[in-house]
Amino acid sequence: MFAAHLAAGLAIKAAQPRVSAWVVLTGAFLPDLFWIGFAAIGVEPATDTTFFDGWSHSAVSILVRSLIFALCMYRFGRAGMFAAGVAVLTHLLLDMPIHPS
């Protein structure tokens, strides 16, 4: 599934060339980065027998993170903020088919 997130980030970069690649790629992978952090501290168990990514991949948390991440990218202007927010939102859409909850 990482290839789809990478492709989404690169597509957004192509549409908004003034935005740095790290912004849209970080945005596209942001929920997974949170999942790694939450799993490391035990909030979301990630073992061979148990898998849970509800906190990091819930629609509400992705929407909130999208808004916050976009606001953090104010130096890239409105187009950059929009691109950063959309990059985070693509994660929700791309993960829908593989996350049953």
N, CA and C atoms as an extended XYZ file, in Angstrom:
303
Properties=species:S:1:pos:R:3:atomname:S:1:resname:S:1:resid:I:1 pbc="F F F"
N         0.814       -1.201        0.000 N   MET     1
C         0.000        0.000        0.000 CA  MET     1
C         0.858        1.265        0.000 C   MET     1
N         2.121        1.136        0.351 N   PHE     2
C         2.976        2.319        0.382 CA  PHE     2
C         3.136        2.946       -0.998 C   PHE     2
N         3.118        2.119       -2.042 N   ALA     3
C         3.273        2.637       -3.399 CA  ALA     3
C         2.135        3.592       -3.755 C   ALA     3
N         0.931        3.275       -3.326 N   ALA     4
C        -0.213        4.140       -3.621 CA  ALA     4
C        -0.070        5.494       -2.924 C   ALA     4
N         0.401        5.498       -1.689 N   HIS     5
C         0.597        6.761       -0.972 CA  HIS     5
C         1.714        7.577       -1.619 C   HIS     5
N         2.774        6.897       -2.020 N   LEU     6
C         3.870        7.570       -2.718 CA  LEU     6
C         3.365        8.180       -4.031 C   LEU     6
N         2.590        7.421       -4.776 N   ALA     7
C         2.046        7.913       -6.043 CA  ALA     7
C         1.130        9.109       -5.828 C   ALA     7
N         0.314        9.060       -4.803 N   ALA     8
C        -0.581       10.190       -4.519 CA  ALA     8
C         0.227       11.444       -4.189 C   ALA     8
N         1.242       11.294       -3.363 N   GLY     9
C         2.091       12.439       -3.028 CA  GLY     9
C         2.789       13.014       -4.245 C   GLY     9
N         3.301       12.154       -5.106 N   LEU    10
C         3.987       12.627       -6.306 CA  LEU    10
C         3.019       13.263       -7.299 C   LEU    10
N         1.792       12.761       -7.360 N   ALA    11
C         0.784       13.367       -8.231 CA  ALA    11
C         0.425       14.766       -7.750 C   ALA    11
N         0.316       14.923       -6.455 N   ILE    12
C         0.028       16.252       -5.898 CA  ILE    12
C         1.202       17.185       -6.154 C   ILE    12
N         2.420       16.676       -6.015 N   LYS    13
C         3.620       17.469       -6.300 CA  LYS    13
C         3.622       17.923       -7.758 C   LYS    13
N         3.224       17.049       -8.672 N   ALA    14
C         3.175       17.417      -10.081 CA  ALA    14
C         2.136       18.506      -10.334 C   ALA    14
N         1.034       18.456       -9.602 N   ALA    15
C        -0.022       19.459       -9.770 CA  ALA    15
C         0.351       20.790       -9.125 C   ALA    15
N         1.167       20.748       -8.084 N   GLN    16
C         1.599       21.949       -7.364 CA  GLN    16
C         3.128       21.964       -7.286 C   GLN    16
N         3.813       22.308       -8.356 N   PRO    17
C         5.273       22.220       -8.370 CA  PRO    17
C         5.987       23.155       -7.384 C   PRO    17
N         5.319       24.184       -6.921 N   ARG    18
C         5.960       25.105       -5.959 CA  ARG    18
C         6.068       24.502       -4.566 C   ARG    18
N         5.289       23.474       -4.286 N   VAL    19
C         5.311       22.831       -2.969 CA  VAL    19
C         6.441       21.811       -2.950 C   VAL    19
N         7.179       21.785       -1.868 N   SER    20
C         8.289       20.835       -1.739 CA  SER    20
C         7.773       19.402       -1.718 C   SER    20
N         8.558       18.513       -2.276 N   ALA    21
C         8.175       17.095       -2.306 CA  ALA    21
C         8.043       16.539       -0.902 C   ALA    21
N         8.895       16.972        0.032 N   TRP    22
C         8.830       16.429        1.384 CA  TRP    22
C         7.491       16.755        2.044 C   TRP    22
N         6.896       17.882        1.673 N   VAL    23
C         5.615       18.272        2.276 CA  VAL    23
C         4.519       17.291        1.874 C   VAL    23
N         4.371       17.059        0.583 N   VAL    24
C         3.284       16.199        0.136 CA  VAL    24
C         3.555       14.727        0.449 C   VAL    24
N         4.803       14.311        0.422 N   LEU    25
C         5.107       12.916        0.754 CA  LEU    25
C         4.929       12.659        2.248 C   LEU    25
N         5.343       13.605        3.071 N   THR    26
C         5.105       13.461        4.513 CA  THR    26
C         3.613       13.451        4.800 C   THR    26
N         2.877       14.321        4.143 N   GLY    27
C         1.430       14.355        4.324 CA  GLY    27
C         0.772       13.049        3.927 C   GLY    27
N         1.203       12.493        2.815 N   ALA    28
C         0.604       11.242        2.348 CA  ALA    28
C         0.878       10.076        3.298 C   ALA    28
N         1.999       10.125        3.996 N   PHE    29
C         2.363        9.045        4.918 CA  PHE    29
C         2.107        9.398        6.386 C   PHE    29
N         1.561       10.569        6.668 N   LEU    30
C         1.396       11.023        8.048 CA  LEU    30
C         0.618       10.056        8.940 C   LEU    30
N        -0.522        9.513        8.518 N   PRO    31
C        -1.217        8.559        9.391 CA  PRO    31
C        -0.379        7.314        9.708 C   PRO    31
N         0.421        6.852        8.747 N   ASP    32
C         1.291        5.708        9.018 CA  ASP    32
C         2.404        6.074        9.994 C   ASP    32
N         2.902        7.302        9.910 N   LEU    33
C         3.922        7.743       10.863 CA  LEU    33
C         3.340        7.802       12.274 C   LEU    33
N         2.103        8.278       12.386 N   PHE    34
C         1.443        8.269       13.689 CA  PHE    34
C         1.207        6.844       14.167 C   PHE    34
N         0.834        5.954       13.247 N   TRP    35
C         0.605        4.555       13.620 CA  TRP    35
C         1.878        3.933       14.178 C   TRP    35
N         3.017        4.201       13.565 N   ILE    36
C         4.290        3.676       14.062 CA  ILE    36
C         4.560        4.201       15.462 C   ILE    36
N         4.335        5.487       15.661 N   GLY    37
C         4.542        6.076       16.991 CA  GLY    37
C         3.585        5.514       18.024 C   GLY    37
N         2.310        5.391       17.674 N   PHE    38
C         1.328        4.838       18.603 CA  PHE    38
C         1.620        3.373       18.917 C   PHE    38
N         2.059        2.627       17.938 N   ALA    39
C         2.402        1.223       18.171 CA  ALA    39
C         3.628        1.120       19.071 C   ALA    39
N         4.571        2.027       18.907 N   ALA    40
C         5.788        1.997       19.718 CA  ALA    40
C         5.501        2.250       21.196 C   ALA    40
N         4.505        3.092       21.476 N   ILE    41
C         4.190        3.374       22.880 CA  ILE    41
C         3.057        2.509       23.416 C   ILE    41
N         2.510        1.632       22.572 N   GLY    42
C         1.505        0.686       23.024 CA  GLY    42
C         0.064        1.133       22.921 C   GLY    42
N        -0.189        2.272       22.310 N   VAL    43
C        -1.567        2.747       22.162 CA  VAL    43
C        -2.312        1.902       21.132 C   VAL    43
N        -1.628        1.557       20.062 N   GLU    44
C        -2.194        0.707       19.016 CA  GLU    44
C        -1.342       -0.555       18.915 C   GLU    44
N        -1.849       -1.677       19.418 N   PRO    45
C        -1.041       -2.893       19.371 CA  PRO    45
C        -0.772       -3.344       17.945 C   PRO    45
N         0.439       -3.764       17.700 N   ALA    46
C         0.829       -4.220       16.364 CA  ALA    46
C         1.700       -5.464       16.496 C   ALA    46
N         1.053       -6.583       16.790 N   THR    47
C         1.767       -7.849       16.873 CA  THR    47
C         1.249       -8.767       15.782 C   THR    47
N         1.814       -9.958       15.701 N   ASP    48
C         1.360      -10.906       14.697 CA  ASP    48
C        -0.077      -11.355       14.938 C   ASP    48
N        -0.516      -11.374       16.190 N   THR    49
C        -1.861      -11.844       16.515 CA  THR    49
C        -2.872      -10.703       16.626 C   THR    49
N        -2.405       -9.508       16.919 N   THR    50
C        -3.298       -8.374       17.114 CA  THR    50
C        -2.849       -7.216       16.236 C   THR    50
N        -3.797       -6.646       15.522 N   PHE    51
C        -3.495       -5.478       14.695 CA  PHE    51
C        -4.615       -4.471       14.880 C   PHE    51
N        -4.257       -3.241       15.239 N   PHE    52
C        -5.253       -2.202       15.479 CA  PHE    52
C        -4.658       -0.880       15.036 C   PHE    52
N        -5.349       -0.180       14.191 N   ASP    53
C        -4.883        1.148       13.800 CA  ASP    53
C        -6.034        2.146       13.816 C   ASP    53
N        -6.894        1.993       14.776 N   GLY    54
C        -8.075        2.846       14.859 CA  GLY    54
C        -7.783        4.296       15.164 C   GLY    54
N        -6.847        4.551       16.055 N   TRP    55
C        -6.560        5.934       16.427 CA  TRP    55
C        -5.868        6.684       15.297 C   TRP    55
N        -4.881        6.068       14.712 N   SER    56
C        -4.100        6.773       13.695 CA  SER    56
C        -4.799        6.841       12.346 C   SER    56
N        -5.718        5.920       12.067 N   HIS    57
C        -6.344        5.855       10.758 CA  HIS    57
C        -7.850        6.136       10.782 C   HIS    57
N        -8.363        6.670       11.883 N   SER    58
C        -9.787        6.996       11.907 CA  SER    58
C       -10.034        8.234       11.048 C   SER    58
N       -11.229        8.333       10.517 N   ALA    59
C       -11.565        9.458        9.638 CA  ALA    59
C       -11.426       10.788       10.370 C   ALA    59
N       -11.860       10.826       11.615 N   VAL    60
C       -11.791       12.080       12.372 CA  VAL    60
C       -10.337       12.492       12.603 C   VAL    60
N        -9.484       11.552       13.006 N   SER    61
C        -8.090       11.920       13.275 CA  SER    61
C        -7.379       12.339       11.995 C   SER    61
N        -7.699       11.703       10.870 N   ILE    62
C        -7.066       12.093        9.613 CA  ILE    62
C        -7.560       13.477        9.177 C   ILE    62
N        -8.832       13.758        9.365 N   LEU    63
C        -9.348       15.090        9.026 CA  LEU    63
C        -8.701       16.176        9.880 C   LEU    63
N        -8.569       15.910       11.177 N   VAL    64
C        -7.944       16.886       12.074 CA  VAL    64
C        -6.478       17.085       11.704 C   VAL    64
N        -5.762       15.974       11.478 N   ARG    65
C        -4.355       16.067       11.105 CA  ARG    65
C        -4.183       16.782        9.764 C   ARG    65
N        -5.111       16.571        8.868 N   SER    66
C        -5.059       17.243        7.569 CA  SER    66
C        -5.133       18.755        7.743 C   SER    66
N        -6.046       19.192        8.570 N   LEU    67
C        -6.196       20.626        8.824 CA  LEU    67
C        -4.959       21.195        9.513 C   LEU    67
N        -4.479       20.519       10.534 N   ILE    68
C        -3.306       21.000       11.270 CA  ILE    68
C        -2.073       21.029       10.373 C   ILE    68
N        -1.879       19.962        9.598 N   PHE    69
C        -0.723       19.901        8.708 CA  PHE    69
C        -0.796       21.007        7.664 C   PHE    69
N        -1.982       21.255        7.124 N   ALA    70
C        -2.152       22.328        6.136 CA  ALA    70
C        -1.832       23.684        6.755 C   ALA    70
N        -2.303       23.917        7.968 N   LEU    71
C        -2.030       25.196        8.633 CA  LEU    71
C        -0.543       25.385        8.902 C   LEU    71
N         0.161       24.305        9.155 N   CYS    72
C         1.610       24.383        9.392 CA  CYS    72
C         2.383       24.745        8.126 C   CYS    72
N         1.760       24.586        6.978 N   MET    73
C         2.430       24.861        5.704 CA  MET    73
C         2.044       26.220        5.118 C   MET    73
N         1.706       27.172        5.988 N   TYR    74
C         1.268       28.492        5.536 CA  TYR    74
C         2.320       29.206        4.693 C   TYR    74
N         3.582       28.897        4.883 N   ARG    75
C         4.641       29.592        4.134 CA  ARG    75
C         4.614       29.264        2.640 C   ARG    75
N         3.912       28.183        2.273 N   PHE    76
C         3.786       27.819        0.856 CA  PHE    76
C         2.559       28.457        0.204 C   PHE    76
N         1.864       29.288        0.927 N   GLY    77
C         0.686       29.955        0.385 CA  GLY    77
C        -0.539       29.052        0.408 C   GLY    77
N        -1.635       29.590       -0.095 N   ARG    78
C        -2.890       28.823       -0.081 CA  ARG    78
C        -2.803       27.541       -0.887 C   ARG    78
N        -2.169       27.608       -2.039 N   ALA    79
C        -2.048       26.419       -2.879 CA  ALA    79
C        -1.229       25.344       -2.169 C   ALA    79
N        -0.173       25.743       -1.489 N   GLY    80
C         0.647       24.797       -0.748 CA  GLY    80
C        -0.077       24.207        0.446 C   GLY    80
N        -0.838       25.046        1.134 N   MET    81
C        -1.619       24.553        2.265 CA  MET    81
C        -2.668       23.553        1.792 C   MET    81
N        -3.319       23.876        0.679 N   PHE    82
C        -4.326       22.973        0.129 CA  PHE    82
C        -3.685       21.646       -0.282 C   PHE    82
N        -2.528       21.722       -0.947 N   ALA    83
C        -1.834       20.505       -1.380 CA  ALA    83
C        -1.427       19.655       -0.181 C   ALA    83
N        -0.958       20.280        0.882 N   ALA    84
C        -0.549       19.545        2.080 CA  ALA    84
C        -1.757       18.867        2.726 C   ALA    84
N        -2.860       19.566        2.832 N   GLY    85
C        -4.065       18.987        3.423 CA  GLY    85
C        -4.625       17.851        2.594 C   GLY    85
N        -4.641       18.025        1.288 N   VAL    86
C        -5.145       16.973        0.402 CA  VAL    86
C        -4.243       15.750        0.473 C   VAL    86
N        -2.942       15.954        0.610 N   ALA    87
C        -2.014       14.825        0.707 CA  ALA    87
C        -2.360       13.934        1.895 C   ALA    87
N        -2.694       14.551        3.023 N   VAL    88
C        -3.082       13.762        4.197 CA  VAL    88
C        -4.413       13.064        3.943 C   VAL    88
N        -5.359       13.754        3.342 N   LEU    89
C        -6.679       13.177        3.079 CA  LEU    89
C        -6.631       11.994        2.119 C   LEU    89
N        -5.658       11.988        1.209 N   THR    90
C        -5.568       10.858        0.273 CA  THR    90
C        -5.318        9.550        1.004 C   THR    90
N        -4.688        9.632        2.156 N   HIS    91
C        -4.424        8.417        2.924 CA  HIS    91
C        -5.735        7.743        3.318 C   HIS    91
N        -6.685        8.537        3.717 N   LEU    92
C        -7.994        7.994        4.096 CA  LEU    92
C        -8.658        7.296        2.922 C   LEU    92
N        -8.653        7.925        1.782 N   LEU    93
C        -9.294        7.343        0.600 CA  LEU    93
C        -8.570        6.089        0.114 C   LEU    93
N        -7.251        6.123        0.127 N   LEU    94
C        -6.494        4.983       -0.374 CA  LEU    94
C        -6.545        3.779        0.566 C   LEU    94
N        -6.728        4.024        1.851 N   ASP    95
C        -6.777        2.919        2.812 CA  ASP    95
C        -8.176        2.339        3.000 C   ASP    95
N        -9.195        3.006        2.499 N   MET    96
C       -10.568        2.499        2.686 CA  MET    96
C       -10.758        1.053        2.244 C   MET    96
N       -10.250        0.643        1.105 N   PRO    97
C       -10.483       -0.743        0.679 CA  PRO    97
C        -9.813       -1.803        1.566 C   PRO    97
N        -8.741       -1.434        2.280 N   ILE    98
C        -8.021       -2.460        3.037 CA  ILE    98
C        -8.245       -2.383        4.540 C   ILE    98
N        -8.891       -1.331        5.013 N   HIS    99
C        -9.197       -1.212        6.438 CA  HIS    99
C       -10.685       -1.450        6.641 C   HIS    99
N       -11.065       -2.610        7.155 N   PRO   100
C       -12.487       -2.933        7.251 CA  PRO   100
C       -13.288       -2.028        8.166 C   PRO   100
N       -12.675       -1.503        9.225 N   SER   101
C       -13.437       -0.649       10.132 CA  SER   101
C       -13.409        0.777        9.641 C   SER   101
